[in-house]
């Protein structure tokens, strides 16, 4: 067993693990740690905990120290520098006539590097921009192109549910989302109804997918031809959570609802042929 702590460098960012060493840390404590980018300030989100050492394939870096009052002042000063760097970079993007949108700027804690995050429709030749920024800030410069989902996570917005975006409030990492999840839950495949503020499939399609998938096993789908106690007919609706299907019996006008176990499939429904398949596929991108 080894002892670890979980640290985040952004309020809703990915959790990274470090060895606490001699420190007994609590959730919310500020710590100084060494990362691949250099010395960084982070917040503890998982207090000291013992786990199986086989969980990690590489040696954990140690927590250097608890954050001091001066460290918090440095953090605030860096945020002021980031605001100025954002303004300067935005102006230089216009100067170089680059088709890119600056999303965020981040200084490493020791100011050894400035990272500029941007979005663009394709590849951007920003070599001259990097030279210009390096001459201005006199430190290491890194430009990172991010996807539209990452942009939404950074900027935040309000979803169609009327609440702040999940990715900006509590989702530390993105999970894969597919059209299959929407189909499994019987949702409309209208792109405008299942896409989020980022223009990709809504993350919340993933929340109940496993439940619908489990409950949907063995349940006759819409369009299936089935046998019921009252005769044969076609399934016109299914209630996955209620484990019921609505069947239009042959030569009868009024559909009737049946329990899952009272229906036997004679012929399964044909696969759905979505007219907007190309548009739906685009929603699955990053």
Secondary structure, DSSP 8 states (H G I E B T S, - for coil): -EEEEEEESSTT--EEEEB-TT----TT-EEEEEETTEEEEEEEEEEEEEE-GGG-SS---BEEEE--HHHHHHHHHHHHHHHHHHHHHHHHHHHTT---EEEEEEE-TTSSEEEEEEE-SS----HHHHHHHHHHH-SEEEEEE--HHHHHHHH--B-TTSSB-HHHHT-SS-----HHHHHHTT----HHHHB-TTSSB-GGGGTSHHHHHHHHTT---TT-EEEETTEEEEEEEEETTTTEEEEEETT-SS-EEEEGGG-EEEE-------TTHHHHHHTT--
